[in-house]
Amino acid sequence: MTTKPAIKFPINTTVRFTVAYLRNTGQFMGRAGHDRWQVVDCQCSLCALGGFVAVNETAYRYGDEGPDASPWRHIAEGNLQAVKGTVRS
């Protein structure tokens, strides 16, 4: 029996990249450090696996997405932290 993974960030939570992620990817001084997103409800296969959350930004499209492709950008939970404030993406 498989169970759905625990949700680290509930729907409508405002999130941003962690400082560690920004520093490790060289984005600490750029625009990415100021981006904020809101977690949205997504029923795609990636969200069902756990470890990723969908945010309110349109996903990049490359043309090889499957039939259940989500319209939302997905980010690994470990690279995000919950914050207070408004969404600025």
C-alpha positions in Angstrom: 0.0 0.0 0.0 1.4 3.4 -0.9 0.6 6.6 0.9 0.8 10.1 -0.3 3.8 11.9 1.2 3.4 14.5 3.9 2.9 18.1 2.5 5.7 20.3 3.8 4.1 23.5 2.4 0.3 23.7 2.4 -1.6 25.3 -0.4 -1.4 29.1 -0.5 1.8 29.2 1.5 4.2 32.0 0.3 7.7 30.5 -0.3 11.1 31.6 -1.6 14.4 30.0 -2.4 16.6 29.2 0.7 19.7 31.2 1.2 21.8 28.0 0.9 20.3 27.2 -2.5 20.9 30.7 -3.8 24.5 30.8 -2.6 25.2 27.3 -3.9 23.8 28.1 -7.4 25.5 31.5 -7.7 22.2 33.4 -7.6 22.6 35.1 -4.2 23.1 38.6 -5.6 20.6 38.3 -8.5 16.9 38.7 -9.0 16.1 35.1 -7.8 16.7 36.1 -4.2 13.7 38.4 -4.3 11.2 36.1 -6.0 8.3 34.9 -3.9 5.7 32.4 -5.0 2.4 31.0 -3.7 2.0 27.2 -3.5 -0.8 26.0 -5.7 -2.9 22.8 -5.8 -1.5 20.4 -8.4 -2.5 16.8 -9.0 0.2 15.9 -11.5 2.4 12.8 -11.2 5.4 14.8 -10.0 3.5 16.2 -7.0 2.1 12.8 -6.3 5.6 11.4 -5.8 6.4 14.0 -3.2 9.4 16.2 -2.7 8.2 18.9 -5.2 5.7 21.6 -4.9 3.9 23.6 -7.7 4.1 27.3 -7.5 2.1 30.1 -9.2 4.5 30.6 -12.1 3.9 29.2 -15.6 6.1 26.2 -16.3 8.7 26.3 -19.1 7.7 24.2 -22.0 10.1 22.1 -24.2 7.7 20.2 -26.3 8.2 16.7 -24.8 5.8 16.9 -21.9 3.5 14.0 -21.2 -0.3 14.2 -21.3 -0.6 14.9 -17.6 1.9 17.8 -17.7 1.1 20.5 -15.2 0.9 24.2 -16.3 2.8 25.2 -13.1 6.5 25.5 -12.3 7.7 22.8 -9.8 10.5 23.3 -7.3 12.1 20.8 -4.9 10.8 21.3 -1.4 14.3 21.3 0.0 15.2 24.4 -1.9 12.3 26.4 -0.5 11.4 28.1 2.8 8.1 29.5 3.9 8.0 33.3 4.3 5.6 36.0 5.3 4.7 38.7 2.8 3.4 39.1 -0.6 4.1 37.2 -3.8 6.7 38.9 -6.0 7.5 36.6 -8.9 
